[in-house]
Amino acid sequence: MSVAPASVGGGIAGSAGGLGSGEVARLLLSPEAVDALIQREIQERRDAVALYLQLGRPEEARVLSAQVDVLLAL
């Protein structure tokens, strides 16, 4: 069962009608779930930094390292 609104006829075929009708309920995360998500993102970027350095791509590694710094500040 879909939570998306039913499509209506009109200017754009298959579009939903009414202000906000294209919205679906947002997933609410607990503080613990947010922290776990951030930690996973940090680890993925650290892994990618190591790989980029192995591949001789220091600029890409630098960009990801900067992203890690931002995530650590959250």
C-alpha positions as CSV (number, residue, x, y, z in Angstrom):
1,M,0.0,0.0,0.0
2,S,1.4,3.4,-1.0
3,V,1.3,6.4,1.2
4,A,1.7,8.7,-1.8
5,P,-1.4,10.7,-2.8
6,A,-3.5,9.6,-5.8
7,S,-2.6,11.2,-9.1
8,V,-5.1,13.6,-10.7
9,G,-5.6,14.9,-14.2
10,G,-4.4,18.3,-15.1
11,G,-1.4,20.2,-16.4
12,I,1.1,17.5,-15.7
13,A,0.0,13.9,-16.3
14,G,0.0,11.8,-13.2
15,S,0.7,14.7,-10.9
16,A,-0.9,15.0,-7.4
17,G,-3.3,17.8,-6.7
18,G,-3.3,20.4,-3.9
19,L,-0.6,22.2,-2.0
20,G,1.7,19.7,-0.3
21,S,-0.1,16.7,-1.8
22,G,3.2,15.3,-3.2
23,E,4.6,15.1,0.3
24,V,4.9,11.9,2.2
25,A,5.4,11.4,6.0
26,R,9.0,12.0,7.0
27,L,10.9,9.3,8.9
28,L,11.6,10.5,12.4
29,L,14.9,9.3,13.8
30,S,15.9,9.1,17.4
31,P,19.1,10.9,18.5
32,E,20.8,7.5,18.7
33,A,19.8,6.7,15.1
34,V,21.1,10.0,13.9
35,D,24.4,9.5,15.7
36,A,24.7,6.0,14.2
37,L,24.0,7.4,10.7
38,I,26.6,10.1,11.2
39,Q,29.2,7.5,12.4
40,R,28.5,5.3,9.3
41,E,29.0,8.3,7.0
42,I,32.3,9.2,8.8
43,Q,33.6,5.6,8.4
44,E,32.6,5.4,4.8
45,R,34.5,8.7,4.1
46,R,37.5,7.5,6.0
47,D,37.6,4.3,4.0
48,A,37.3,6.3,0.8
49,V,40.1,8.6,1.9
50,A,42.4,5.6,2.4
51,L,41.5,4.2,-1.0
52,Y,42.0,7.5,-2.8
53,L,45.4,7.9,-1.2
54,Q,46.3,4.4,-2.4
55,L,45.2,5.3,-5.9
56,G,47.3,8.5,-5.9
57,R,44.2,10.8,-5.8
58,P,45.2,13.3,-3.0
59,E,42.7,16.0,-4.0
60,E,39.7,13.6,-3.7
61,A,41.1,12.4,-0.4
62,R,41.4,16.0,0.8
63,V,37.8,16.8,-0.1
64,L,36.5,13.7,1.8
65,S,38.8,14.5,4.8
66,A,37.2,17.9,5.0
67,Q,33.8,16.3,5.0
68,V,34.9,14.0,7.9
69,D,35.9,17.1,9.8
70,V,32.5,18.7,9.3
71,L,30.7,15.5,10.4
72,L,32.9,15.2,13.5
73,A,31.9,18.7,14.5
74,L,28.2,17.7,14.6
